[in-house]
């Protein structure tokens, strides 16, 4: 999925730069859509690792708190 993201994002970046320099409005819209799809693919790719990157306190919220004794 990372390769697909790169295949979409790199040409979109070049098209965006070209469109901004030459005022090519159709290219600007296509480039923005391509970058948007690339960012969505990145979020989908990172969503797989959500459990790994999650904050530790959320993983253990149902268990006892660490070191806190209420005596």
Residue pairs with C-beta under 8 A, 6 or more apart in sequence:
1 41
1 44
1 45
2 45
4 41
5 38
5 41
5 42
5 45
8 34
8 37
8 38
8 41
9 34
9 35
9 38
11 34
12 30
12 31
12 32
12 33
12 34
12 35
12 38
13 31
13 35
15 27
15 30
15 31
15 34
16 27
16 28
16 31
16 32
16 35
18 24
18 27
19 25
19 27
19 28
19 31
20 28
46 53
60 66
